[in-house]
Amino acid sequence: MICLGIEGTAHTVGVGLVDSSGRVLSDASDMFRPPKGGIHPREAANHHAELVSGLIENAVESAGLDYSDIGLVSFSQGPGLGPCLRTVATAARALSISLSIPVIGVNHCVAHVEIGRLGNNARDPLMLYASGGNTQVIAYSKGRYRVFGETMDIGVGNMLDKFGIMAGLGFYAGPRIEELAKNGSVLLELPYSVKGMDVAFSGILTAARHHLSRGVRIEDLCFSLQETVFAMLTEITERALAQAEKNEVVLAGGVARNRRLSGMVRSMASERGASVYEPPFKYLVDNGVMIAWNGLLAYGSGQRMELKDTVVNQRYRTDQVEVTWR
């Protein structure tokens, strides 16, 4: 079976085609880039609505397929920005009706887990999921992906982007922060906010604003921000490895593209005798391929949805999903 997956939880609208063996047939996406400030949900949804049909056509054409070859359509049902989720859900329903094929909604976070497991030797990994809106440490147990630790306020990527706006680095500031941090050397004091298995970032953002007002070198501040925040994420990942008795880690989410974060996690895992896996670099960020693959897993294990079941869920938690395919 071939599944067409549509992603649209936040800034990226993506379309992927995958077959039941996990072979990626095509991958098309476009990211909404606001002219100033952060993401406005309605503006991002308008961006997705304008581009999604063209991306679907491009994905099918580049795969060398006809629409009749597609047996399933899946979409990101949540969590995410409501207007964006509704846009891609509408597109998925329209395809389902017009092609007379089943439709299934998947959890965006779980889709990151499954694309992280695809194509590597990881059997039962712990996952560090670090993205704009989501920050969680996840492991499978008794039919669900359990959240061992998570952010108590905002996602790590959102925090970095908010800092980037304050510092004049522009939006989607993560790559710029990473580059500047390479030239930093002074570790400035920032709150180390680990609370049990959870983390908090809003206090770090406030402290960073204070440092900016003092005129510190931006390179040192970016360096300090990364060292503090990524050490927090590495700590809760290590603690979860011990608690869940796992010896494998999978990285996921756009922030996991940062080589300093992946380096910290790899160093920690090496000291524990654990292995670290990463999906191909382009699949760390949001994409339609992961939605298509998760749709195939869910459908192949017997999950079905009627159109009335495809209502989006902005607060669709990772641990609410019944993982029937494992």
N, C-alpha and C positions, 0 to 999 in steps of 0.2 A: 504493500500500500504506500502511496505517496501522500504526504500531508503538506498543506500550505499553512504556515504559521504567520500570524500578524502580531507584532509587538508595538505597544503604544502606551506605556505607563507614564512617561514624563517627556523628556526632551527629544527622544528618538522615536521615529516611526520606521519599522523594519518589516521586511517580508522574507521568509525563508522557505525553501522546499527541501524536504528530507524524505528518504524512503525508510522502510521498516528495518533495514540493516544498519541504519545510522549514517548512511552516505549522504553528504550534503550536495544537493543538486544545484542550488543557487542561493544567493544571499544578497539582498538589496536593502539599503537603508538611507535615511537622511536625518540630520540632526537640526533641530530648531535652535537658532542662535539669536537671542534677543538683541535689539540694537543697543539697549542699555539696561542696567540693573539685572535682576534675576528672571526666572521663568514666570510668566503670567499664564495660568492654566488655559484660559480661553484662547489666547494667542497661539499657544502651542497646539491646541486642538485644531485651530483653523489651519495651521501649518500641516498637520497630519491629514486633515480632510482634503486639502488641495493635492497632496502628493500620493496618498495611499493607493488610488486606483492605478496611477502610472507605475508605481513600484511593483504592484501585483503583475501588471502586464510585462514589465521588464524581467521580473523573476521567472515567470513562465517561459518567456521567449529565450532568455539566456540558458535555461535548463534544457531547451530543445523539446519542450513538451506542448501538448494540447491541453486545454482545460478538462477534456474528457479523461485525461490520465490521472487527475487529482481525485483521491478517494475520501479525503477528510480535510476539514479546515479547522484550525485552532486559533485562539486569540488570548491575549493577556487579560484575564478577568479581574486582576487586582494583585497586590495593592498598587495604588498610584493616584494620579490626579484625575478626578472625576470626568471632566470634559474630554481628556485624552482617552481614557478608558472607554467611554461611550462611543467615541468616534471609531475606534478599531473594532469594537463589538458590533457596531452597525455594519461595518464593512464585511465582517465575518458572517453575520446573519444573511446579508444580501448574497454572498457567494454560496452559502449553504442552500438557500432557496433557489437561486438561479441554476445551480449545477445539480440540485437534488442529491446532495451529499450531507453526511452528518457534520455537526459542529460541536466543538467542545472547548470550554474555557479552562485555562490553566492558571495556576498561581505563579506569578512572576519570579518570586524568590526560589520556589522549588525548581522552576525551569533553569535557573542559574546552577542549582545543585546538580541537576541531571546532565547539563551540557559539560559541567566540570568532570563528571564521571565518564563521559563518553570518550572512547578512543584512548584510554590509558589503562594501566593495570591496577588502579585503585579498587579494592574490594568493598571496604566499608569505612570510608574516610569521614573525618570531621571536616567541616567546611567553615572557613572564615569568609564571610560575605560582607564586603565593604564597598558601598556605593554611595550615590548622592543621597537618596532617601532612606536607605536601609543599612544597618550595621548589626550583624548577628553572628553568633557562633552556633553552628547547627550540627546535629548528628542524628542518625536514624536509630529508632528503637521502637519495637512493638507496633509496627504499622504506620508510624508517623515520623516526620522529621521534627525532632525536639529542639527547642531553642534553649541552649545552655547559658547564654549570655547575650545581651543586646544593649543598644543605646537607650538611655532613659530620657533623652530629649530629642536631639536632631541627629540625622545621619552624618557620618564623618565627611562624606563628600559635600554635603550642604554646608557644613562648618567651614571647610576649605574654600568653598566658593564665596561664602559671606565674607571671609577674611580677604579674599582676592578683590572683592568689590571695595571694601574699606581701604585696602592698600593701593588701589588704582591699578591692579593687575588684570582687570577684566573678568568676564564671567567664564565659567569652566576653567578655574584658575589652577587646578591640580598640576598640570604639566609645567606651568610657569613657576609654581612654587617649588617643584622638584628641581628645576634647573637652577633657580636662585640658591636653593639650599646647598648645592654642591660647592658653592663659594663661601658658605658660612662656617664659622669656627667657634663662636662664643655661644655657650648654652645659657640662654636667658631663662629666668624663673617663670614657669607656667604651672597652673594647677594640674596635678596628676590625679585625675578623677576616676579611679577604679573603685567601684562599690560592690564588693562581693564578686559576682560574675558579670556585673554590668558596668557600663562606662557612661560618662556624661561629658559633653563637649561645650555647652554654653558658657561655662565659667572660663574655659580656655580662650574662647572667642573674646570675652570681656577683657581678660588679661592681655591678650594680643593687641586689642584696641588701645589699652593703656600704654603699652610699649611703643606703639606707633606714635602716640601723642608726645612721647619723650624723644622722638627722633632717632631711634636706634637704627643700625644698619639693617636694611630689609633682608639682606642675605642671612644675617645672624638670626633674625626673627623667623624666617622660613625654615632655617636649619633647626631651630629650637622647637618650632611647631611640629615638624615631622618627627624629630627624635622623641618628643613627649607623647604625641598621639599614637605613633606606631608602636612604641614600647607598651602602651596601655593595651592595644589590640593584641600584641604578641603575648602579653601576660595572661590575658583571659583565654587565649587560644591554648596556651600551654596548660593552664589549669583544667580546661575542658578536656584536653587529651588524657590527662591523668584520671579525671572523674569518669569519663566515658570509656576508659580503657581502650583507646584507639591508638594506632601507630601510623596513621596516614592523615595528611592534611591536603585539602583542595582549596585553592584560592579562587574567589569569584568577585565580580563587581568591578566597576571602572577604577576605583581607588587601588585595587589590587594590581593595576598596571604599574604602579609606582615601584621602581626597582629597590628603593630603600626599604619599603614595607616587605616586599617579597624576600629581600635579603635578610631582614631581621627574623622572619618566620622560618626561613631555611636554616639559619644559624641555630635557632632554638630547637628545631626538629632534629637537626643533626646531633645535637648534644643529647637528645632523648632517644636516638636510634630510630626516629620516625622518617617517613618519606613525604615529600611535598610534590603535589601535582598542580599543573595549571593548564586550562584549556588553551587552544591557540589564542594569541594575543587579541585578535579581533572579536573573539567570543567572550572576553571578560566584560566588555560593555554590553548594553542592551542590544538585542538582535532578534530577528524573526526565526532564525535557525533553532534557537533554544526552545522557542514556543512550539515550533513544529515537532521537534523531537519529544518534548514532554507530552504533546497531544497524542502522538503515536503510542507512547508508553501507557498513558491512561486509557486510551481506546482499546489497545491490545489486551489490557488486563480486565476488560469488561465494563469500563465506565461509559455511560451514555448520558446525553443531555437533550432535552427538548428545548425549543426556542425560549419557552418561559423560564428555563433554568439559567439562561445566559445573562441575567442581570449582573452588572458589574458590582464589585465590592471594593471600595477604596481602602478598607481596613482588613483585607483578606490576609490573615496571619499564616505564616509558614506552618505552624503546628495545627492548623485546622484542616489540613489536607489529608485525606485517607490515601496512603501510598499503597495502592493495590497491586502495583507491578513489582514489588520486592518481597 
